[in-house]
Amino acid sequence: MRHLSVTLALLVLVAACASAGARTSTASAPQSTAAPAPAAGQDTAGIGPQYPSTYQRHPNPPVLIRNATIMTAAGQEIQGGSILFKDGRIVSVGTNVQAPSDAVVVDATGKWVTPGVIDTHSHIGVYAAPGTFAESDGNEATRPVTAEVWAEHSFWPQDPQIPLAIAGGVTTIQALPGSANLIGGRSAVLKLVPARSVQEMKFPGAHYGLKMACGENPKRVYGQRGGPSTRMGNMAGYREAFIAAQAYRRKWDKWNKDHQGDPPERNLRNESLAEVLRGNIYVQNHCYRADEMMQMLDLAHEFGFKIRSFHHAVEAYKIADVLAREGTASSIWSDWWGFKEEAMDGIYENGALLQQAGARVVIHSDDASGIQRLNQEAAKAMYHGRRAGIPVTRDQAVRWFTANPAWVLGLDSLVGTLEPGKMADVVIWSADPLSVYARALQVYNDGWLVYDRNDPTHQPKMDFTLGQGEHP
């Protein structure tokens, strides 16, 4: 979450939003339980493609990584394992994998392999470095509801924070608007690769997210500017926006059915919200307090949509059973709270208690530094739980920064686990990724070697940083 005032820069920084045999693929990628996404950039209101993805997979020869400890995030930790991928897809994973003659063979003895890291809550690109007002493009804080704005239209592909995230093993991000508004706009789900335009990074077919925010931020930003100034004012603002979207959706649904007369006049704000009501845009809700999360779930029930994930969710442990029943994820920090009143009641065991209740746990960043070490954040949350006597497995902890965020983005049929048919988003680590000593050595995105810690020719650089030395 990002705020308006330069005088609140410190607050912004602290709270920026605030052993099996080889398995060979014999079928297409595993199917997701999520609803299929519309065609990239297309809404279902009879409107053609809007800003479609132009992403193209970078060519790379087949790769066999062998002799590694492979944490699949799918229930297996394979000692002395191998993984083969070709043409951007994983072909086989196991202990007896044969490489084609043209494969690049990587000896990963003593190394570890995981799926690519996924961050559901990032502001890199929209709050780009070096962090001056000129790069402050994450909050359209001109009115409480700005569902019409899209984060991709602020995203700067030359942000020098992008290579640093890649060096942390990150392969996919959701770039979100900030949290000044009740409804802040659409997210952009991006493959983290060097590119000249945001469309070249956009994950093909990914669902948009809708950033919503409850609690202190909207009422503080707008309290002296016409409101809302209270939490009840916040709720009234959401309801008013979705009532308008319901009417808009009915008009378009009728016209799409009979095509009688002229089509309804387009309204970009209602267009986004109508897609939420249709289930095509996933709600990503900044919310700290348990009581407010319950209120937001009531709002979702009233208007018939689902909240895909609560973000920050410092008090999620208080309603873990409810979140499990609702199927709503919690995108959380491991140990970051106390920086404002609504963030005071955090506990170290938040993630572990959610896992114990059967709720979906995600470790997110909301921070350009934190995104570089999400594996360590997951490890801290795992060990906090274990010290409290809550059993959290290593596989579960890895899923917190791979498979579970993939589900939040609706991409779990494509990424998030190391299984045949999945996209080859793969990270080789120097040590156990649940150790503070681990560093990403190689990062493959869609099968392409986008980063190699030991090879400067595979270390992306942005124009802004040319001539400034090597990043660590």
N, C-alpha and C positions, 0 to 999 in steps of 0.2 A: 504494500500500500504506500502511496506517495501522497504528500500533502502539498499545498500551494506555497506557503510562506517560506522564504529563504531563512527567516529567523528560526524556523522549526527544522533546520537541516539535520541536527543531531537526532531528533525524534524520527525523522524520515529514515535515517540510516539504521536506527535500531528497530524500527517497526515498519519497514518499507512495504507497506500495504495497509507496515505493521505487520556305482561300479558296474555298469550294465554293458552288454555287448553293443556293437554298432547298431544304430537304428537308421534305416534308410528311408527316404521319403518315397512313398508310393502313391501319394494323393496330394491334393492341393493343400494350402495352408489351413491349419485348424480353424474351425469356425468360431466366431465370437457370439456371445449371447446378446451383445448390444445390437440395437437396430442399425441396419445398414445406412451409411451416410448418403445424402444426395450427391449427385455429380458435383465435382469440385467447383465451388463458387456459385452453385445454382440453388435458388430457393424454390419451393414448391408452389409458389403463388402465380405460376404461369409466366414468370419472368425468366429471361434467358441467363446464360452464364454471366457471373459478375466476378471479375478479377480472378480468373481460374489459375490454378497452379501451373507453372511452366517448369517445374522441377524435372530434371533428367538425371538418371543414375550415372555416376562416373564409372567408366570402364575400369576393370581391375582383373588380373588373371585369377584363376581359382586359388584358394588358400587352404592349406592344411596346417592347423595348429595342433601340435602333438606334445605328449608327456606333461600335460598341465593338470592342475586340479580345476575341474570345470564345475562351476556353480550354475546350474541350468535355470534356477528360479522356477522350476517345474517339478520340484520334489526330489531331485537327485543332486548329489555332490559326488562327482566321478573322479576318483584318484587315478593318476596316470592316463587321463583321458585325451581324446582327440576330437576336433571339430573340423569338418570340411564344409566350405561354402563356395558357391560358384554362381556367376551371373546375379549376384546380389541376394541369393537365397541360401539358407542352410540346407545342406544335402544330408549330412549324417552327423551324429554325436555318439560317442561311446569309447570303448577301449580297443576296438579293432577296426579302424577306419582306413581304407585304402585311398591313396591320392592318385588322381589322374596324372599322366606324364607331364602335363604343362602346369602343374600346380606349384605355387610358391610354398615351400615347406618351412614352417617356423618352429624351431625347437624351443618349447616353453618349459623346459625342465626347471622345477622350483618356482614356477610362476602360476598365477591363478587367472581364470577366465570367467567373465560374467556377461550377461546382456549389457547393451548400452544403457547408460544412466538416462532417466527421463525426469524432467522437472515440470511439474504441473503449474508452477507459479513463479514466473520470471518476469522481470521488467527490463532485462537487457534489450538493447535496441530501441526501446521507447523512452528509457531514461539512460541514455548512452553516456559513456565517458567522453570528456573529462568532467561531466556533471555540472556544466554551466547552465544558465537559463536557456541558452540556445538549444540545448539537447533535452530540455524538460518537456517531453511530449506525451506523457502518460495519462494526464488527467484533463479532460475537457470540462473544467470546473466552471461552466457558465450557467448551468441549470441542474437541478437534482437528477433528472432523468435524461441521459444522453445515449440511449440505446442505438441511435443512428450511427455512432462513430465506430470505426474498426481499427484495432491496434495496428494492423498491417500498414495502414496509411500514415503511421508515425514511425514505423520501424526503420532503423538505419542499419543496413547490412555491413557497413564499415565500422561498427562499434568495436573498439579494441578489446572489449570484454568478451567477445565471442570466442576468439582463440583460447583465452584462459579457461572458459567453460569446456571447450573441446578437450583441452589438456587434462581436465578433471574427469574425462570419460563420458561426458554428456553428448548424446546423439540426437535427442528430441526435446524441444521445449514448448511450453505454452506461454507465449508472450501476452500479458494481460494489460488492460488499462488499469489505472490506479483505483484507489478506493475513496476518493472524495465524494463520489456520487452514489445515490441509491442504486442506480443502474448505470454503469460506466461505459458499456459498449461491448463489442465483439472482441474475442481473443484471436490470436493467430497461432496455429499449431505448425511448427517449423522443424525441418531437418536441419541440424546444426552443421552446415557446410559453408565454406566460403562461396559467396555469390555476389552478383552485381545488383540484384533486385530482390525484394522480399518474395516475389512470386516464384523466383528460382529456388527458394528455400521452403516454400509452403508444402506441407505433407499432402500428397495427392489424396483427395477423397475424405480428408479428416473433417469431422464435425467442428463447426465453430463452437466456441464457448461464449456465454454471456456473463460478464462480470457484474455481480451485484455486491452491495456492501450494506451491512446493518451496523447499528451501534453508534459509537461516538463520532466517527468521521463525518458522515453526512450532516448530522445536526450541528457539529462544530463549524463546518465550512459554510453552511447555509443559514445558520441560526440568526445572523444579523443581516441576511440578504433575502428575506421573504420566506424563509423556512424551507424544510422542516427544522424545528428547533428542539424537538423532543422525539423519543422513541415512538410514541403514538403517531406523531407526524410522519416519521419514517414509514410506518406501516400503511398509513393512508396514502402516501405517495406511491408505494408499490401497487396498491390495489387500484388506484386511479389509472395507472399506466396499463395494467393488464385488462381492466375493463375496456379501455379504448382499443387494446389489441384484439380482444374478443370480437368486438364489432367489426373491426377491420378484417379479421380472418373470415367472419361470416360472409362479408361482401365478396371477398375474393374467391372463397370456396363456391359460392353460388355462381359467380361469373365463370369460373373454371369448369363448372358442370354444364352450364347451358349456353355460354358465350352470347348471351342476349344483350344487345346494346353495347355501349362503350365500356371498356374495363374501368374499374374503380381507379380513382386517382392514387398514385403511389405516395406512401408516407414512410420514409426510411426508418423512423423510430418504431412505428407499429409493425413494419415489415420484420424487423429483428424479433420483436416480442411475439408476433404471430408464429414465427418459426420455433420459438420455445414452446408455444402451446401445441404445435404439431409434433414436437419431440425431436426436431431436427437440429436444434441448438441446445447444448448442454449448459445448465446453470452452474456456474462456479461462484460460490457465495462466501465472501469474506465475512466471518462472524466468529466472535470470541466466546461469548457467554452461552451457557447451556440453555437458559430460559429463552434467549433470542433465537437460538437454533430451533427450539420447539415452535416458536412463533413463525419462523420462516417455513417450517414444515407444514404448519397449518395453512399458510398462504399458498403453498404449492398444492395442497389438497383442495383448497377453494377453487383454484383455477385449472386444476387438472394437469400440472406438469410435475416433473421430478427434479429434485436438486441432486446433481451428480456428485458434488463434493463440497463440503464446508472447508474453507481455507483458514488456516491458523488454528481455529477450533481448540483454543487453550483449555476450555472446560468440557471437551467432548467426552472425557471419561465419566462425567456425571450422567450422561444419557447414552452410554455405549450400547445398551440393549435396544434402545429406540433406533439408533443409527443402523444397527445390524438388521433390524426388522424392516426399516425403510429402504435398505440397500443404498444408503448414502455414504460415500467415503469421507474420510477426514484427512485433509492435507495439512500436516502439522510440522512443527519444529521439535527437536529432541529436548531442548532445555532453554528456550528463549521466551521469556515472559516478564511481567512486572514493570514494563516501561510506560504503562498508562493504566488507568483505573480498571477498564474492562479486561485487561490482561493480567490482573493480579493473582488469580486463583489457579495458576498452572501448577502441575506436579510433574516430576521426572517420569512417572510411570504411565503417563497419558497413553502413549502408543501401545504399551504392553497390555494395559487394561482393555483398550479397544480390541486388540488382537484376541485376548482371552474371551471377549464377548461375541466374537465372530464377526466383528465389523471390519471393514476394509481400511487399512492403514497406509498412508502415503507420507513419505518424508519429502518436504518441499523446501525451497530456498527463500524466495522473496528477497533475494540479496545477491548482488553480483560477486561477492566473495564466497558466500555460503554455497553457491551453485557448484563451486570448484571442488567441494568435498562432501557431497551428499552421502557417499558411502560411509564416511566417518560419523556423520550425524545419525545414520541408521544404526551404526554399531553402538553409539552412546545410548540410544533409546532401547536397544536390545539388552544391554548390560544393566541399565537402570531397572528394567523389568525383572531380570534374573536375580538381581540383588534383593528385590522385594519378594522373591519366591514365586514369580509369575513365569512359567516356562515359555520362552520364546525361542524357536529354532533358528539356526543360521539361515535356512532356506526362507523362512518367513521374513527375516531381516533383509535379505537381498531383494525379496519381492517388494519391500517397501519403497525401493527406489528404481524398480524395473517393471515388474508385471502389474502391480497395482496402479501406478500412474498411467501405464498403458491403457488399463481399463477406464480410468477417469476420462481419458481422451477418446475413448471409443476405438482404440487401435490394438486391442489385445489379441486380435486374430492375426496381426502382422508383426508386432514387436513385443518386447518385454520378457520373453523367455528364449532359451536356446533349444529349439526343437526343429526338426526337419520341416521345411516349407516356410518357416518364418524368415523375415527380412534379416539379413546378416549385419545386424548392429551388435558389435562384439568388442569387448575391451579385454586386453591382456594387462594384468597388474603385476607389479614387481613383488608383491607379498600378498598375504591374506587381505582381501579388500575390506574386511572388518577390523583392520588394524590401522592405527594412526601412521604407521610407517609405509603403507602401500601408496604407490604412485602408478598412475596409468602409463604404461610403456607404449602401447599401440592401441589406437582407436580406429575401428572399421565402421563406417557408416554406409549401410546398404552395400556392403561388400568392398567398399573402397577404403584404402588406407589413407584416412584423412589426417592422422597424426601419428608421429613416431618420435618419442622422446630422444632417441639417439641419432636421429637423422634430420638435420635442419631443413632438408628439401621437403620434408613432410611435416612441417610445423607452420600452419597458416599464419600469415601476417596481414594486417590491414594497412591501408595507405597511411593512416594516422600514426602508426608505430614504426614505419620504415625508417631506418637509420638510428633507432633508439636502443639498439642492443637486443639480445635474446630474452624472451620471457622465461621464467624458471620452469 
